[in-house]
Every structure is written in structure tokens, then in C-alpha cells.
Amino acid sequence: MALVLNEEQQMLRDAARGFLSERAPVSHLRALRDNQSESRYSPELWLEMAEMGWPAILVPEAYGGLDYGYTGIGIVLEETGRTLTPSPLLCTALGGVTALIAAASDQQKQDILPGIASGERLLALAVDETAHHRPDQIACTAVANDDGFSIDGHKSAVVDGHIADTLIVAARTSGATGDANGISLFLVPADAAGLEISPQPMLDTHVAAKLVLNQVQVGHDALLGALDQGAEVLHRTLDAMRIGQSAELLGLAQEAFDRTMDYLKERKQFGVPIGSFQALQHRAAVMYSELELCRSAVLHALQALDAAQENGSTEPAPTVRLASLASLAKTKLSQIAHLVCTEAVQMHGGIGMTDEFDIGLFLKRCQILETCLGDPYFHLDRFATLHNY
């Protein structure tokens, strides 16, 4: 498959870029931060996004969605990366929908997917329990009883956990911590008795949440997928979200690069633009070349997700190829986005270190995204393991 966008996808990209540049420029993020917004996102803007159809991109038509595919939502996430727009798009419209399509019952899909498509339902994935991303190290437990399951444990760094009305919680129903099997997924209402949600602002002004689950009781109908078989669905969902993060990192890095190139043409020293200095030209050329490789890595991974969906794959387990592409994209984009953002700050000189200039905000967002759902070291190790190194 050609690593280029077709005409329809280009139109989606242009529409998303136009909308976000007008309704959610970087100044929108600043306003949310400076106004001490508790949620750190705009519900009004989210409803406008819903009117654009973005939360419905992955939702099947039978549930009120567009069924447009992963490449479509990746294009939109890339544009939100350009403007640093906080939204539930990644966790709800990508992660939540992926998990539901892979494992939910018909009733669960009917109950939740139409609300996601309309922008009324928000989801979050609760996996990690320490400062490091270790999706197989699940110690949170769910014990079966007559009424369903009782969940005990805690979760950290749950992105969008403070605004979600439903949490997809990974809990252990059998085996010991570290076992590949014995993990189950549960749909837990945010207002469930015994659930404590503590918002935790992050470096980039976005917010994650810490969850404490103290004998949280859920019914049998809260089980997402098969008992003890949630790991396969979990990894498929995580890979989709990692690819989505890579798309956002691509947009972020491209925007930081474009702004830096404009600055090199405007800023003068010794009577000439600093962009005429050969040393800066060499550094810019490296960034440009690397960004082109990143664009191919992200688009190839998105197309692989679409191919798996189009082939009618109902198996939740990710193939080695898809998992490899997800880790490859996350590693490459994390490394290059970090390179571009640090170079951008340096090339802007002293003003790049100040809050007055936007370029520093790109570096802060990059540092959060490159560690969320696995840093480059995690994914390099995972890639090697998948290929039996």
C-alpha cells in the first residue's frame, strides 16, 4: 500500500487543520492553563469536534458512527498535535472504541458506542500501577461473588481519568502478578462506590488521574470480553493508542520544525538571517530527513490497523507485525520529536526558554507523550523480544 494520503484523507486533514487553527490554537491551551481549568480541556470544543464527526470516526455505522478507519483518526490526531489541543480523542475515540469493538458484547456496544459517537460519553483506560509502563504487572484484583466482582487496588497516570464517565480497568482475576494470563477488563462507572479519583496535573498542563479502588462492586455485565483473557484485548488497545500517540507526536514535531524554520529566516545576526549559517542548515536538514521517515512509520502503522480491521479480524490478539509496527512508530517518533523540540528551543536562543514563546510548550508536551504507554527503551526491548532477539 502506498504511503500517501488519498484525496479524501487530504480533505479530512485540511478540514481538521482549518478547524483547529481557528478554534483551538496554542493560545487555547494557554487559556486553559492560566484560567486554572479543573478539567484542562474544553467540553464546548469537544462537542464542536463531535459535530465534525471526529469521535465517530472509528465507531461502526450500526452504532451511529462513520466507520472511517484508523488512518482517519490518525490524521486528526496529527493535527491536534500541531496545536497541542487537549481533548478526549485519544483515550475515548481511539482507545475506548478499539477495546469495545474487540471485546464488548452487543449490549455493551449499544449502551456506549452511540454516546461516544455523539461526544456524550468519555472513557479512560486504567492500566499502570507504578511510575513505569508495565502492562503485564497487574496487581489490582477482581474477585468474583454472587453479585458480580469486587475490585481492589490502585491505578496511576490514568490519562483522562478525571473526566471519564466510564473507566476500563485492567484487573487480575487469576494467577500471580506478572503472569501473562489471568487479566480481565471491567467497565467501571466513575461514580461507583469505593472508587476515588484524584486529578494530577502534568508537566504539559494536561491532566492524568490516580485511582484507588476499595471493594468497588460491579455486576457480571461489567466484564469486557472473556474472563481471564483480557490481556489480548488490552495489548491490542494499547498498540492502537501508541500509534495514535505517534501520530500526535508527528504533528507536534512538524509544527515545532516549521516554526523554527520561520524563525531562522527572520532572526538576524551580523546583518544576515541566521538560517544562512551552514551549521544550522545541517541541523535542519537532519530534522527534515528524520521527519519524513517518521511520517512513513506512522502512516504504515495506521494502514496496518486498517488492514486488520478490513480483513474482518475479530481476534483481539495483535499480530507480531502490528505490535512491531506500533513499537517501531512509538520509538522513532519519541526519539525524533524529542530531537526536533530540543533543537527548536536551542535555535530560538534565549527566548526559546521563556514562557512568552510557544516553542517551549511543544517540548513539554513531547516529554509527556514520549513516556506515556512506554518510553523508547520499553519499546526497543519489546521490538527485540517480538523478533526473538
C-alpha atoms as a printed R data frame, in Angstrom:
    type eleno elety resid chain resno       x       y      z
1   ATOM     1    CA   MET     A     1   0.000   0.000  0.000
2   ATOM     2    CA   ALA     A     2   1.323   3.426 -0.969
3   ATOM     3    CA   LEU     A     3   2.454   5.571  1.956
4   ATOM     4    CA   VAL     A     4   0.480   8.610  0.804
5   ATOM     5    CA   LEU     A     5  -2.909  10.041  1.674
6   ATOM     6    CA   ASN     A     6  -5.710   9.741 -0.854
7   ATOM     7    CA   GLU     A     7  -7.791  12.741 -1.885
8   ATOM     8    CA   GLU     A     8 -10.488  12.125  0.727
9   ATOM     9    CA   GLN     A     9  -7.920  11.815  3.515
10  ATOM    10    CA   GLN     A    10  -6.231  15.021  2.389
11  ATOM    11    CA   MET     A    11  -9.583  16.788  2.607
12  ATOM    12    CA   LEU     A    12 -10.021  15.489  6.161
13  ATOM    13    CA   ARG     A    13  -6.548  16.749  7.069
14  ATOM    14    CA   ASP     A    14  -7.232  20.189  5.608
15  ATOM    15    CA   ALA     A    15 -10.599  20.440  7.367
16  ATOM    16    CA   ALA     A    16  -9.069  19.417 10.702
17  ATOM    17    CA   ARG     A    17  -6.187  21.856 10.293
18  ATOM    18    CA   GLY     A    18  -8.505  24.710  9.447
19  ATOM    19    CA   PHE     A    19 -10.847  23.993 12.345
20  ATOM    20    CA   LEU     A    20  -8.098  23.629 14.945
21  ATOM    21    CA   SER     A    21  -6.123  26.657 13.803
22  ATOM    22    CA   GLU     A    22  -9.251  28.760 14.208
23  ATOM    23    CA   ARG     A    23 -10.921  27.191 17.256
24  ATOM    24    CA   ALA     A    24  -8.006  25.659 19.188
25  ATOM    25    CA   PRO     A    25  -4.660  27.363 18.512
26  ATOM    26    CA   VAL     A    26  -1.877  27.099 21.097
27  ATOM    27    CA   SER     A    27  -3.390  30.121 22.837
28  ATOM    28    CA   HIS     A    28  -6.356  27.865 23.684
29  ATOM    29    CA   LEU     A    29  -4.032  25.631 25.731
30  ATOM    30    CA   ARG     A    30  -2.573  28.692 27.435
31  ATOM    31    CA   ALA     A    31  -6.047  29.912 28.374
32  ATOM    32    CA   LEU     A    32  -6.954  26.558 29.938
33  ATOM    33    CA   ARG     A    33  -3.728  26.632 31.928
34  ATOM    34    CA   ASP     A    34  -3.902  30.256 33.032
35  ATOM    35    CA   ASN     A    35  -7.574  30.029 33.989
36  ATOM    36    CA   GLN     A    36  -6.788  27.013 36.190
37  ATOM    37    CA   SER     A    37  -9.414  24.938 34.391
38  ATOM    38    CA   GLU     A    38 -10.114  21.897 36.571
39  ATOM    39    CA   SER     A    39 -10.612  19.550 33.634
40  ATOM    40    CA   ARG     A    40  -7.878  21.158 31.480
41  ATOM    41    CA   TYR     A    41  -9.958  20.618 28.364
42  ATOM    42    CA   SER     A    42 -12.945  22.425 26.855
43  ATOM    43    CA   PRO     A    43 -16.230  20.450 26.854
44  ATOM    44    CA   GLU     A    44 -17.639  23.048 24.455
45  ATOM    45    CA   LEU     A    45 -14.793  22.462 21.996
46  ATOM    46    CA   TRP     A    46 -15.249  18.686 22.354
47  ATOM    47    CA   LEU     A    47 -18.906  18.986 21.324
48  ATOM    48    CA   GLU     A    48 -17.813  21.004 18.287
49  ATOM    49    CA   MET     A    49 -15.388  18.201 17.446
50  ATOM    50    CA   ALA     A    50 -18.297  15.783 17.774
51  ATOM    51    CA   GLU     A    51 -20.245  17.873 15.276
52  ATOM    52    CA   MET     A    52 -17.252  17.499 12.943
53  ATOM    53    CA   GLY     A    53 -17.656  13.717 13.403
54  ATOM    54    CA   TRP     A    54 -14.252  13.057 14.979
55  ATOM    55    CA   PRO     A    55 -15.350  10.907 17.953
56  ATOM    56    CA   ALA     A    56 -17.401   8.817 15.496
57  ATOM    57    CA   ILE     A    57 -14.546   8.057 13.091
58  ATOM    58    CA   LEU     A    58 -13.918   4.514 14.381
59  ATOM    59    CA   VAL     A    59 -17.447   3.739 15.582
60  ATOM    60    CA   PRO     A    60 -19.288   1.271 13.289
61  ATOM    61    CA   GLU     A    61 -22.207   2.692 11.323
62  ATOM    62    CA   ALA     A    62 -24.601   0.355 13.138
63  ATOM    63    CA   TYR     A    63 -23.942   2.350 16.314
64  ATOM    64    CA   GLY     A    64 -24.169   5.828 14.821
65  ATOM    65    CA   GLY     A    65 -20.557   6.133 13.702
66  ATOM    66    CA   LEU     A    66 -18.679   6.815 10.478
67  ATOM    67    CA   ASP     A    67 -16.536   3.645 10.390
68  ATOM    68    CA   TYR     A    68 -13.855   5.644  8.589
69  ATOM    69    CA   GLY     A    69 -10.835   3.788  9.934
70  ATOM    70    CA   TYR     A    70  -7.648   4.308 11.895
71  ATOM    71    CA   THR     A    71  -5.888   6.338  9.233
72  ATOM    72    CA   GLY     A    72  -8.685   8.888  9.505
73  ATOM    73    CA   ILE     A    73  -8.409   9.313 13.265
74  ATOM    74    CA   GLY     A    74  -4.607   9.320 12.969
75  ATOM    75    CA   ILE     A    75  -4.831  12.274 10.593
76  ATOM    76    CA   VAL     A    76  -6.942  14.213 13.096
77  ATOM    77    CA   LEU     A    77  -4.602  13.332 15.983
78  ATOM    78    CA   GLU     A    78  -1.661  14.602 13.961
79  ATOM    79    CA   GLU     A    79  -3.411  17.947 13.578
80  ATOM    80    CA   THR     A    80  -4.235  18.140 17.310
81  ATOM    81    CA   GLY     A    81  -0.510  17.610 17.879
82  ATOM    82    CA   ARG     A    82   0.222  20.697 15.789
83  ATOM    83    CA   THR     A    83  -1.913  22.870 18.059
84  ATOM    84    CA   LEU     A    84  -1.303  20.982 21.351
85  ATOM    85    CA   THR     A    85  -5.070  20.641 21.720
86  ATOM    86    CA   PRO     A    86  -6.222  18.805 24.867
87  ATOM    87    CA   SER     A    87  -9.164  16.531 24.073
88  ATOM    88    CA   PRO     A    88 -10.535  13.042 24.874
89  ATOM    89    CA   LEU     A    89  -9.878  11.980 21.276
90  ATOM    90    CA   LEU     A    90  -7.036   9.544 22.023
91  ATOM    91    CA   CYS     A    91  -8.485   7.800 25.080
92  ATOM    92    CA   THR     A    92 -12.160   7.779 24.133
93  ATOM    93    CA   ALA     A    93 -12.448   7.837 20.342
94  ATOM    94    CA   LEU     A    94  -9.367   5.661 19.720
95  ATOM    95    CA   GLY     A    95  -8.585   3.587 22.816
96  ATOM    96    CA   GLY     A    96 -12.106   3.167 24.157
97  ATOM    97    CA   VAL     A    97 -13.659   2.339 20.791
98  ATOM    98    CA   THR     A    98 -10.871  -0.123 19.935
99  ATOM    99    CA   ALA     A    99 -11.437  -2.041 23.176
100 ATOM   100    CA   LEU     A   100 -15.198  -2.065 22.752
101 ATOM   101    CA   ILE     A   101 -15.096  -3.254 19.147
102 ATOM   102    CA   ALA     A   102 -12.626  -6.003 20.055
103 ATOM   103    CA   ALA     A   103 -14.368  -7.394 23.124
104 ATOM   104    CA   ALA     A   104 -17.696  -5.801 24.064
105 ATOM   105    CA   SER     A   105 -20.995  -7.638 23.931
106 ATOM   106    CA   ASP     A   106 -23.736  -6.367 21.632
107 ATOM   107    CA   GLN     A   107 -25.478  -4.820 24.637
108 ATOM   108    CA   GLN     A   108 -22.320  -3.061 25.823
109 ATOM   109    CA   LYS     A   109 -21.720  -1.674 22.346
110 ATOM   110    CA   GLN     A   110 -25.300  -0.446 22.110
111 ATOM   111    CA   ASP     A   111 -25.056   1.174 25.536
112 ATOM   112    CA   ILE     A   112 -21.779   3.022 24.974
113 ATOM   113    CA   LEU     A   113 -20.752   3.445 21.316
114 ATOM   114    CA   PRO     A   114 -23.607   5.786 20.251
115 ATOM   115    CA   GLY     A   115 -22.749   8.053 23.182
116 ATOM   116    CA   ILE     A   116 -19.099   8.133 22.143
117 ATOM   117    CA   ALA     A   117 -20.050   8.993 18.565
118 ATOM   118    CA   SER     A   118 -22.173  11.928 19.758
119 ATOM   119    CA   GLY     A   119 -19.488  13.189 22.137
120 ATOM   120    CA   GLU     A   120 -21.586  12.486 25.242
121 ATOM   121    CA   ARG     A   121 -19.620   9.506 26.657
122 ATOM   122    CA   LEU     A   122 -15.972   9.665 27.739
123 ATOM   123    CA   LEU     A   123 -13.763   6.671 28.524
124 ATOM   124    CA   ALA     A   124 -10.317   6.156 30.029
125 ATOM   125    CA   LEU     A   125  -8.033   3.122 30.180
126 ATOM   126    CA   ALA     A   126  -6.663   2.303 33.655
127 ATOM   127    CA   VAL     A   127  -3.642   0.006 33.353
128 ATOM   128    CA   ASP     A   128  -0.430   1.130 35.041
129 ATOM   129    CA   GLU     A   129   0.081   0.891 38.787
130 ATOM   130    CA   THR     A   130   3.592   2.345 39.105
131 ATOM   131    CA   ALA     A   131   5.578   5.200 37.599
132 ATOM   132    CA   HIS     A   132   6.719   2.890 34.791
133 ATOM   133    CA   HIS     A   133   4.607   1.433 31.999
134 ATOM   134    CA   ARG     A   134   4.333  -2.280 32.768
135 ATOM   135    CA   PRO     A   135   1.014  -3.561 31.349
136 ATOM   136    CA   ASP     A   136   1.742  -7.151 32.393
137 ATOM   137    CA   GLN     A   137   2.424  -6.222 36.014
138 ATOM   138    CA   ILE     A   138  -1.200  -6.041 37.152
139 ATOM   139    CA   ALA     A   139  -1.684  -6.415 40.900
140 ATOM   140    CA   CYS     A   140  -5.174  -4.880 41.119
141 ATOM   141    CA   THR     A   141  -7.580  -7.761 41.783
142 ATOM   142    CA   ALA     A   142 -11.177  -8.554 40.907
143 ATOM   143    CA   VAL     A   143 -12.801 -11.287 42.971
144 ATOM   144    CA   ALA     A   144 -15.998 -12.949 41.750
145 ATOM   145    CA   ASN     A   145 -19.034 -13.001 44.033
146 ATOM   146    CA   ASP     A   146 -22.778 -13.583 43.714
147 ATOM   147    CA   ASP     A   147 -23.418 -10.029 42.509
148 ATOM   148    CA   GLY     A   148 -20.517  -9.800 40.085
149 ATOM   149    CA   PHE     A   149 -16.976  -8.749 41.013
150 ATOM   150    CA   SER     A   150 -15.303  -6.794 43.786
151 ATOM   151    CA   ILE     A   151 -12.286  -4.799 42.589
152 ATOM   152    CA   ASP     A   152  -9.429  -3.721 44.869
153 ATOM   153    CA   GLY     A   153  -6.226  -1.910 44.001
154 ATOM   154    CA   HIS     A   154  -4.932   1.320 42.559
155 ATOM   155    CA   LYS     A   155  -4.003   2.803 39.181
156 ATOM   156    CA   SER     A   156  -1.667   5.660 38.338
157 ATOM   157    CA   ALA     A   157  -1.269   8.058 35.411
158 ATOM   158    CA   VAL     A   158  -4.726   7.336 34.004
159 ATOM   159    CA   VAL     A   159  -4.982   9.811 31.142
160 ATOM   160    CA   ASP     A   160  -8.441  11.453 31.075
161 ATOM   161    CA   GLY     A   161  -9.356   9.517 34.206
162 ATOM   162    CA   HIS     A   162 -10.575  12.741 35.822
163 ATOM   163    CA   ILE     A   163 -13.193  13.432 33.124
164 ATOM   164    CA   ALA     A   164 -14.247   9.921 32.039
165 ATOM   165    CA   ASP     A   165 -17.706   8.659 32.959
166 ATOM   166    CA   THR     A   166 -16.576   5.060 32.378
167 ATOM   167    CA   LEU     A   167 -13.190   3.530 33.169
168 ATOM   168    CA   ILE     A   168 -11.822   0.407 31.500
169 ATOM   169    CA   VAL     A   169  -9.949  -1.165 34.421
170 ATOM   170    CA   ALA     A   170  -7.439  -3.983 33.974
171 ATOM   171    CA   ALA     A   171  -7.579  -6.292 36.995
172 ATOM   172    CA   ARG     A   172  -6.232  -9.722 37.863
173 ATOM   173    CA   THR     A   173  -8.854 -12.451 38.210
174 ATOM   174    CA   SER     A   174  -6.430 -15.378 38.449
175 ATOM   175    CA   GLY     A   175  -2.736 -16.115 38.621
176 ATOM   176    CA   ALA     A   176   0.025 -14.008 40.149
177 ATOM   177    CA   THR     A   177   1.380 -10.566 39.349
178 ATOM   178    CA   GLY     A   178   3.404 -10.804 36.157
179 ATOM   179    CA   ASP     A   179   1.516 -13.741 34.651
180 ATOM   180    CA   ALA     A   180   0.548 -13.210 31.028
181 ATOM   181    CA   ASN     A   181  -2.854 -14.816 31.612
182 ATOM   182    CA   GLY     A   182  -5.420 -14.105 34.288
183 ATOM   183    CA   ILE     A   183  -6.104 -10.455 33.433
184 ATOM   184    CA   SER     A   184  -9.683  -9.284 32.849
185 ATOM   185    CA   LEU     A   185 -11.107  -5.924 31.786
186 ATOM   186    CA   PHE     A   186 -14.043  -4.240 33.509
187 ATOM   187    CA   LEU     A   187 -16.258  -1.283 32.658
188 ATOM   188    CA   VAL     A   188 -16.368   0.698 35.901
189 ATOM   189    CA   PRO     A   189 -18.614   3.794 36.278
190 ATOM   190    CA   ALA     A   190 -16.724   6.831 37.526
191 ATOM   191    CA   ASP     A   191 -19.302   7.319 40.282
192 ATOM   192    CA   ALA     A   192 -19.028   3.739 41.594
193 ATOM   193    CA   ALA     A   193 -18.992   3.387 45.386
194 ATOM   194    CA   GLY     A   194 -15.467   2.834 46.698
195 ATOM   195    CA   LEU     A   195 -13.743   4.485 43.716
196 ATOM   196    CA   GLU     A   196 -11.592   7.528 44.453
197 ATOM   197    CA   ILE     A   197 -10.320   9.640 41.551
198 ATOM   198    CA   SER     A   198  -7.575  12.208 42.172
199 ATOM   199    CA   PRO     A   199  -6.628  14.533 39.271
200 ATOM   200    CA   GLN     A   200  -2.895  15.059 38.812
201 ATOM   201    CA   PRO     A   201  -1.756  17.928 36.540
202 ATOM   202    CA   MET     A   202   1.184  17.026 34.321
203 ATOM   203    CA   LEU     A   203   4.148  18.985 33.004
204 ATOM   204    CA   ASP     A   204   2.347  19.914 29.786
205 ATOM   205    CA   THR     A   205  -0.775  21.244 31.623
206 ATOM   206    CA   HIS     A   206  -2.750  18.144 30.626
207 ATOM   207    CA   VAL     A   207  -4.162  16.028 33.466
208 ATOM   208    CA   ALA     A   208  -3.956  12.360 34.406
209 ATOM   209    CA   ALA     A   209  -5.569  10.745 37.442
210 ATOM   210    CA   LYS     A   210  -4.768   8.407 40.286
211 ATOM   211    CA   LEU     A   211  -7.422   5.799 41.060
212 ATOM   212    CA   VAL     A   212  -7.968   3.994 44.334
213 ATOM   213    CA   LEU     A   213 -10.435   1.105 44.165
214 ATOM   214    CA   ASN     A   214 -11.647  -0.094 47.543
215 ATOM   215    CA   GLN     A   215 -14.026  -3.039 47.159
216 ATOM   216    CA   VAL     A   216 -15.649  -1.484 44.095
217 ATOM   217    CA   GLN     A   217 -18.608  -3.682 43.245
218 ATOM   218    CA   VAL     A   218 -19.570  -4.174 39.597
219 ATOM   219    CA   GLY     A   219 -22.060  -6.546 38.021
220 ATOM   220    CA   HIS     A   220 -21.369  -9.525 35.794
221 ATOM   221    CA   ASP     A   221 -22.302  -7.322 32.823
222 ATOM   222    CA   ALA     A   222 -19.309  -5.073 33.565
223 ATOM   223    CA   LEU     A   223 -16.882  -7.737 32.312
224 ATOM   224    CA   LEU     A   224 -15.420  -6.658 28.966
225 ATOM   225    CA   GLY     A   225 -14.629  -9.748 26.932
226 ATOM   226    CA   ALA     A   226 -13.827 -13.183 28.316
227 ATOM   227    CA   LEU     A   227 -12.798 -13.813 31.910
228 ATOM   228    CA   ASP     A   228  -9.006 -14.145 32.341
229 ATOM   229    CA   GLN     A   229  -8.475 -13.323 28.647
230 ATOM   230    CA   GLY     A   230  -8.284  -9.526 28.855
231 ATOM   231    CA   ALA     A   231  -4.545  -9.287 28.155
232 ATOM   232    CA   GLU     A   232  -5.028  -9.804 24.427
233 ATOM   233    CA   VAL     A   233  -7.651  -7.071 24.191
234 ATOM   234    CA   LEU     A   234  -5.540  -4.831 26.402
235 ATOM   235    CA   HIS     A   235  -2.438  -5.123 24.213
236 ATOM   236    CA   ARG     A   236  -4.424  -4.565 21.040
237 ATOM   237    CA   THR     A   237  -5.920  -1.415 22.551
238 ATOM   238    CA   LEU     A   238  -2.560  -0.200 23.832
239 ATOM   239    CA   ASP     A   239  -0.961  -0.682 20.408
240 ATOM   240    CA   ALA     A   240  -3.712   1.332 18.743
241 ATOM   241    CA   MET     A   241  -3.234   4.118 21.299
242 ATOM   242    CA   ARG     A   242   0.553   4.033 20.880
243 ATOM   243    CA   ILE     A   243   0.151   4.517 17.147
244 ATOM   244    CA   GLY     A   244  -2.279   7.354 17.839
245 ATOM   245    CA   GLN     A   245   0.274   8.949 20.161
246 ATOM   246    CA   SER     A   246   2.870   8.595 17.419
247 ATOM   247    CA   ALA     A   247   0.585  10.485 15.040
248 ATOM   248    CA   GLU     A   248   0.201  13.258 17.618
249 ATOM   249    CA   LEU     A   249   3.977  13.357 18.111
250 ATOM   250    CA   LEU     A   250   4.404  13.682 14.350
251 ATOM   251    CA   GLY     A   251   2.143  16.714 14.198
252 ATOM   252    CA   LEU     A   252   3.822  18.241 17.235
253 ATOM   253    CA   ALA     A   253   7.321  17.744 15.803
254 ATOM   254    CA   GLN     A   254   6.353  19.010 12.357
255 ATOM   255    CA   GLU     A   255   4.863  22.189 13.811
256 ATOM   256    CA   ALA     A   256   7.929  22.780 16.010
257 ATOM   257    CA   PHE     A   257  10.128  22.309 12.938
258 ATOM   258    CA   ASP     A   258   8.039  24.673 10.783
259 ATOM   259    CA   ARG     A   259   8.077  27.376 13.454
260 ATOM   260    CA   THR     A   260  11.823  27.017 13.825
261 ATOM   261    CA   MET     A   261  12.411  27.329 10.085
262 ATOM   262    CA   ASP     A   262  10.363  30.525 10.054
263 ATOM   263    CA   TYR     A   263  12.425  31.872 12.954
264 ATOM   264    CA   LEU     A   264  15.714  31.051 11.195
265 ATOM   265    CA   LYS     A   265  14.576  33.109  8.229
266 ATOM   266    CA   GLU     A   266  13.549  36.096 10.377
267 ATOM   267    CA   ARG     A   267  16.200  36.294 13.117
268 ATOM   268    CA   LYS     A   268  19.314  38.184 12.036
269 ATOM   269    CA   GLN     A   269  22.844  38.247 13.370
270 ATOM   270    CA   PHE     A   270  25.754  40.125 11.795
271 ATOM   271    CA   GLY     A   271  23.251  41.607  9.358
272 ATOM   272    CA   VAL     A   272  22.120  38.275  7.842
273 ATOM   273    CA   PRO     A   273  19.400  35.699  8.695
274 ATOM   274    CA   ILE     A   274  20.774  33.007 10.997
275 ATOM   275    CA   GLY     A   275  19.278  30.465  8.600
276 ATOM   276    CA   SER     A   276  22.159  31.267  6.253
277 ATOM   277    CA   PHE     A   277  24.653  29.750  8.693
278 ATOM   278    CA   GLN     A   278  25.776  26.375  7.395
279 ATOM   279    CA   ALA     A   279  25.870  24.706 10.817
280 ATOM   280    CA   LEU     A   280  22.177  25.462 11.387
281 ATOM   281    CA   GLN     A   281  21.333  24.345  7.844
282 ATOM   282    CA   HIS     A   282  22.954  20.963  8.519
283 ATOM   283    CA   ARG     A   283  20.960  20.519 11.718
284 ATOM   284    CA   ALA     A   284  17.751  21.500  9.927
285 ATOM   285    CA   ALA     A   285  18.463  19.024  7.135
286 ATOM   286    CA   VAL     A   286  18.825  16.174  9.650
287 ATOM   287    CA   MET     A   287  15.493  17.057 11.246
288 ATOM   288    CA   TYR     A   288  13.733  17.286  7.882
289 ATOM   289    CA   SER     A   289  15.026  13.880  6.779
290 ATOM   290    CA   GLU     A   290  14.084  12.229 10.051
291 ATOM   291    CA   LEU     A   291  10.584  13.700  9.970
292 ATOM   292    CA   GLU     A   292   9.992  12.198  6.542
293 ATOM   293    CA   LEU     A   293  10.938   8.765  7.894
294 ATOM   294    CA   CYS     A   294   8.616   9.333 10.843
295 ATOM   295    CA   ARG     A   295   5.739  10.201  8.540
296 ATOM   296    CA   SER     A   296   6.139   6.884  6.743
297 ATOM   297    CA   ALA     A   297   6.367   4.930 10.009
298 ATOM   298    CA   VAL     A   298   3.149   6.434 11.359
299 ATOM   299    CA   LEU     A   299   1.158   6.061  8.149
300 ATOM   300    CA   HIS     A   300   2.317   2.454  7.688
301 ATOM   301    CA   ALA     A   301   1.233   1.588 11.243
302 ATOM   302    CA   LEU     A   302  -2.172   3.242 10.759
303 ATOM   303    CA   GLN     A   303  -2.685   1.400  7.496
304 ATOM   304    CA   ALA     A   304  -1.787  -1.885  9.219
305 ATOM   305    CA   LEU     A   305  -4.528  -1.233 11.793
306 ATOM   306    CA   ASP     A   306  -6.989  -0.566  8.990
307 ATOM   307    CA   ALA     A   307  -5.929  -3.688  7.114
308 ATOM   308    CA   ALA     A   308  -6.540  -5.843 10.179
309 ATOM   309    CA   GLN     A   309  -9.993  -4.295 10.568
310 ATOM   310    CA   GLU     A   310 -10.899  -4.614  6.880
311 ATOM   311    CA   ASN     A   311  -9.850  -8.249  6.791
312 ATOM   312    CA   GLY     A   312 -12.560  -8.979  9.315
313 ATOM   313    CA   SER     A   313 -10.121  -9.868 12.061
314 ATOM   314    CA   THR     A   314 -12.167 -10.357 15.194
315 ATOM   315    CA   GLU     A   315  -9.259 -11.859 17.102
316 ATOM   316    CA   PRO     A   316  -8.180  -9.389 19.774
317 ATOM   317    CA   ALA     A   317  -4.592 -10.636 19.928
318 ATOM   318    CA   PRO     A   318  -2.239  -8.329 17.989
319 ATOM   319    CA   THR     A   319  -0.064  -9.976 15.375
320 ATOM   320    CA   VAL     A   320   3.703  -9.722 15.768
321 ATOM   321    CA   ARG     A   321   3.752  -7.439 12.739
322 ATOM   322    CA   LEU     A   322   1.193  -4.997 14.130
323 ATOM   323    CA   ALA     A   323   2.784  -4.961 17.573
324 ATOM   324    CA   SER     A   324   6.188  -4.425 15.959
325 ATOM   325    CA   LEU     A   325   4.908  -1.509 13.890
326 ATOM   326    CA   ALA     A   326   3.349   0.058 16.984
327 ATOM   327    CA   SER     A   327   6.592  -0.157 18.963
328 ATOM   328    CA   LEU     A   328   8.651   0.966 15.966
329 ATOM   329    CA   ALA     A   329   6.460   4.041 15.459
330 ATOM   330    CA   LYS     A   330   6.395   4.926 19.163
331 ATOM   331    CA   THR     A   331  10.169   4.569 19.483
332 ATOM   332    CA   LYS     A   332  11.019   6.506 16.345
333 ATOM   333    CA   LEU     A   333   8.539   9.308 16.943
334 ATOM   334    CA   SER     A   334   9.514   9.690 20.594
335 ATOM   335    CA   GLN     A   335  13.189  10.000 19.697
336 ATOM   336    CA   ILE     A   336  12.775  12.334 16.746
337 ATOM   337    CA   ALA     A   337  10.102  14.535 18.326
338 ATOM   338    CA   HIS     A   338  12.430  14.976 21.301
339 ATOM   339    CA   LEU     A   339  15.302  15.834 18.951
340 ATOM   340    CA   VAL     A   340  13.237  18.354 16.984
341 ATOM   341    CA   CYS     A   341  11.775  20.042 20.067
342 ATOM   342    CA   THR     A   342  15.121  20.386 21.855
343 ATOM   343    CA   GLU     A   343  16.747  21.693 18.668
344 ATOM   344    CA   ALA     A   344  13.848  24.113 18.238
345 ATOM   345    CA   VAL     A   345  14.354  25.545 21.731
346 ATOM   346    CA   GLN     A   346  18.111  25.875 21.147
347 ATOM   347    CA   MET     A   347  17.729  27.517 17.741
348 ATOM   348    CA   HIS     A   348  15.323  30.057 19.205
349 ATOM   349    CA   GLY     A   349  18.084  31.030 21.610
350 ATOM   350    CA   GLY     A   350  17.320  32.594 24.975
351 ATOM   351    CA   ILE     A   351  13.737  33.462 24.083
352 ATOM   352    CA   GLY     A   352  13.043  29.773 23.460
353 ATOM   353    CA   MET     A   353  13.459  29.143 27.185
354 ATOM   354    CA   THR     A   354  10.782  31.657 28.170
355 ATOM   355    CA   ASP     A   355   7.059  31.126 28.604
356 ATOM   356    CA   GLU     A   356   6.486  34.110 26.367
357 ATOM   357    CA   PHE     A   357   7.318  31.983 23.326
358 ATOM   358    CA   ASP     A   358   5.198  28.926 22.422
359 ATOM   359    CA   ILE     A   359   8.081  26.688 21.403
360 ATOM   360    CA   GLY     A   360   8.762  25.510 24.955
361 ATOM   361    CA   LEU     A   361   5.207  24.176 25.219
362 ATOM   362    CA   PHE     A   362   5.945  21.746 22.400
363 ATOM   363    CA   LEU     A   363   8.913  20.318 24.290
364 ATOM   364    CA   LYS     A   364   6.821  19.853 27.441
365 ATOM   365    CA   ARG     A   365   4.073  18.002 25.571
366 ATOM   366    CA   CYS     A   366   6.681  15.886 23.798
367 ATOM   367    CA   GLN     A   367   8.224  14.794 27.093
368 ATOM   368    CA   ILE     A   368   4.860  13.556 28.344
369 ATOM   369    CA   LEU     A   369   3.920  11.716 25.142
370 ATOM   370    CA   GLU     A   370   7.296  10.011 24.744
371 ATOM   371    CA   THR     A   371   6.973   8.352 28.166
372 ATOM   372    CA   CYS     A   372   3.225   7.640 28.179
373 ATOM   373    CA   LEU     A   373   2.377   3.992 27.321
374 ATOM   374    CA   GLY     A   374   6.044   3.089 27.159
375 ATOM   375    CA   ASP     A   375   9.199   5.122 26.568
376 ATOM   376    CA   PRO     A   376  11.667   4.354 23.738
377 ATOM   377    CA   TYR     A   377  13.617   1.899 25.917
378 ATOM   378    CA   PHE     A   378  10.457  -0.073 26.692
379 ATOM   379    CA   HIS     A   379   9.545  -0.311 23.015
380 ATOM   380    CA   LEU     A   380  13.074  -1.101 21.817
381 ATOM   381    CA   ASP     A   381  13.119  -4.016 24.244
382 ATOM   382    CA   ARG     A   382   9.618  -5.063 23.177
383 ATOM   383    CA   PHE     A   383  10.549  -4.899 19.479
384 ATOM   384    CA   ALA     A   384  13.608  -7.062 20.100
385 ATOM   385    CA   THR     A   385  11.603  -9.583 22.123
386 ATOM   386    CA   LEU     A   386   8.939  -9.831 19.425
387 ATOM   387    CA   HIS     A   387  11.660 -10.717 16.933
388 ATOM   388    CA   ASN     A   388  13.323 -13.250 19.245
389 ATOM   389    CA   TYR     A   389  16.455 -11.223 19.962
